[in-house]
Amino acid sequence: MKHARLLVILFILLLSISCTTSKGFYTQANFIHAAQRTQHFIDAINQNESGVVYDMLCEEYRAQLSREEFIRRSADDRTYPYLTPLYLHLVSLSIPLRNEGQVVCSVAARLEGEFFRFPIRFEQGEYYFLVFGDLIDGSYREKFPNQVIKWI
């Protein structure tokens, strides 16, 4: 009886160690995948690939605006007289064990030390981003309300 009890305790101990170890690998694999997906998203922003950017936006944003309209608004937004694209460089990525994390990027060709932050969300088995809300709600048109653009 003592041997059986000892074997059961040993089995439970081994099982708990293996579950903890596999959970650690699972979390590390998730972080690596999130980092790769984030870099792909940043590359799409830097290369002005609005369709790819749209496909990686969170479901909440995609439900509010069609892909075609997002692409149109993205091109319209770049007609304003300020430096685009952003030319982002990934600085840090934090993903919690639950739903939402944070992406921090440095912005090239702007003020030194300027950062662009946006949330990353895990939904339906993949990582998506909550960024460019001004394109979704149309408020990007109000960035320069009194600006007159004259092309020569």
C-alpha positions as CSV (number, residue, x, y, z in Angstrom):
1,M,0.0,0.0,0.0
2,K,2.8,2.4,0.8
3,H,4.4,1.6,-2.6
4,A,1.2,2.3,-4.4
5,R,0.8,5.6,-2.6
6,L,4.4,6.6,-3.3
7,L,3.9,5.8,-7.0
8,V,0.7,7.9,-7.2
9,I,2.5,10.8,-5.5
10,L,5.5,10.4,-7.9
11,F,3.1,10.2,-10.9
12,I,1.3,13.4,-9.8
13,L,4.5,15.2,-9.3
14,L,5.8,14.2,-12.7
15,L,2.5,15.2,-14.3
16,S,2.5,18.6,-12.6
17,I,6.1,19.3,-13.7
18,S,5.3,18.3,-17.3
19,C,2.2,20.5,-17.4
20,T,4.2,23.5,-16.1
21,T,7.0,22.9,-18.6
22,S,4.6,22.6,-21.5
23,K,2.7,25.7,-20.5
24,G,6.0,27.6,-20.5
25,F,6.8,26.4,-24.0
26,Y,3.2,27.3,-25.1
27,T,3.6,30.8,-23.7
28,Q,7.0,31.3,-25.3
29,A,5.7,30.0,-28.7
30,N,2.8,32.5,-28.4
31,F,5.1,35.4,-27.7
32,I,7.3,34.4,-30.7
33,H,4.2,34.2,-32.9
34,A,2.9,37.6,-31.6
35,A,6.3,39.2,-32.3
36,Q,6.4,37.8,-35.8
37,R,2.8,38.9,-36.5
38,T,3.6,42.4,-35.0
39,Q,6.6,42.8,-37.2
40,H,4.6,41.8,-40.3
41,F,2.0,44.4,-39.3
42,I,4.7,47.1,-38.9
43,D,6.2,46.2,-42.2
44,A,2.8,46.6,-43.9
45,I,2.4,50.0,-42.3
46,N,5.9,51.1,-43.4
47,Q,5.3,49.9,-47.0
48,N,1.8,51.5,-47.2
49,E,0.1,48.2,-47.7
50,S,-3.3,49.3,-46.5
51,G,-5.1,46.0,-47.4
52,V,-2.7,44.0,-45.3
53,V,-3.0,46.5,-42.5
54,Y,-6.8,46.2,-42.7
55,D,-6.7,42.4,-42.5
56,M,-4.7,42.6,-39.3
57,L,-7.0,45.0,-37.5
58,C,-9.2,43.8,-34.7
59,E,-12.6,42.4,-35.5
60,E,-14.3,45.4,-33.9
61,Y,-12.6,47.8,-36.4
62,R,-13.2,45.6,-39.4
63,A,-16.9,45.3,-38.5
64,Q,-17.2,49.1,-38.7
65,L,-15.6,49.7,-42.1
66,S,-15.1,47.7,-45.3
67,R,-11.7,46.8,-46.6
68,E,-12.2,49.0,-49.7
69,E,-13.3,52.0,-47.7
70,F,-10.3,51.6,-45.3
71,I,-7.9,51.5,-48.2
72,R,-9.6,54.6,-49.7
73,R,-9.4,56.5,-46.4
74,S,-5.8,55.5,-45.9
75,A,-4.9,56.9,-49.3
76,D,-7.0,60.0,-48.5
77,D,-5.2,60.5,-45.2
78,R,-1.8,60.5,-46.9
79,T,-2.8,63.5,-48.9
80,Y,-2.5,65.8,-45.9
81,P,0.7,67.8,-45.6
82,Y,2.6,65.8,-43.0
83,L,5.2,63.1,-43.1
84,T,3.9,59.6,-44.0
85,P,4.4,56.8,-43.8
86,L,5.2,56.4,-40.2
87,Y,8.4,54.2,-40.6
88,L,7.9,52.4,-37.4
89,H,10.5,50.2,-35.6
90,L,9.4,47.7,-33.0
91,V,10.8,48.7,-29.5
92,S,8.8,46.4,-27.2
93,L,5.9,44.0,-27.2
94,S,4.0,42.9,-24.1
95,I,1.3,40.3,-24.2
96,P,-0.5,39.3,-21.0
97,L,-1.8,35.9,-20.4
98,R,-5.3,37.2,-21.1
99,N,-6.7,39.2,-23.9
100,E,-4.9,42.5,-24.7
101,G,-1.3,43.7,-24.7
102,Q,0.8,46.7,-25.9
103,V,3.1,47.4,-28.9
104,V,5.6,50.2,-28.6
105,C,7.4,51.5,-31.8
106,S,9.9,54.2,-32.3
107,V,9.0,56.6,-35.2
108,A,11.8,57.3,-37.6
109,A,12.2,60.7,-39.3
110,R,10.2,62.5,-36.7
111,L,11.1,64.0,-33.3
112,E,13.8,62.0,-31.6
113,G,12.3,59.8,-28.9
114,E,8.8,59.9,-30.4
115,F,6.9,56.6,-29.8
116,F,3.8,55.2,-31.4
117,R,1.8,52.9,-29.1
118,F,-1.1,50.7,-29.8
119,P,-2.9,47.6,-28.3
120,I,-2.5,44.1,-29.6
121,R,-5.4,41.7,-29.0
122,F,-5.8,38.0,-29.1
123,E,-9.1,37.0,-30.6
124,Q,-10.3,33.9,-32.4
125,G,-6.9,32.2,-32.2
126,E,-4.8,35.1,-33.7
127,Y,-3.3,38.4,-32.8
128,Y,-4.9,41.6,-34.1
129,F,-4.3,45.3,-33.6
130,L,-6.3,48.3,-32.5
131,V,-4.8,51.1,-34.4
132,F,-5.9,53.8,-36.9
133,G,-9.1,54.4,-35.2
134,D,-9.2,57.8,-36.8
135,L,-9.5,56.2,-40.2
136,I,-12.3,54.0,-38.9
137,D,-14.4,56.8,-37.4
138,G,-13.5,59.4,-40.1
139,S,-11.9,61.8,-37.6
140,Y,-8.7,61.8,-39.7
141,R,-10.3,64.5,-41.8
142,E,-10.3,66.9,-38.8
143,K,-6.5,66.8,-38.2
144,F,-6.0,70.0,-40.2
145,P,-9.4,71.6,-40.4
146,N,-8.2,75.1,-41.5
147,Q,-5.5,73.8,-43.8
148,V,-5.7,74.8,-47.4
149,I,-3.6,72.6,-49.7
150,K,-2.4,74.1,-52.9
151,W,-0.5,71.9,-55.3
152,I,1.9,73.7,-57.6
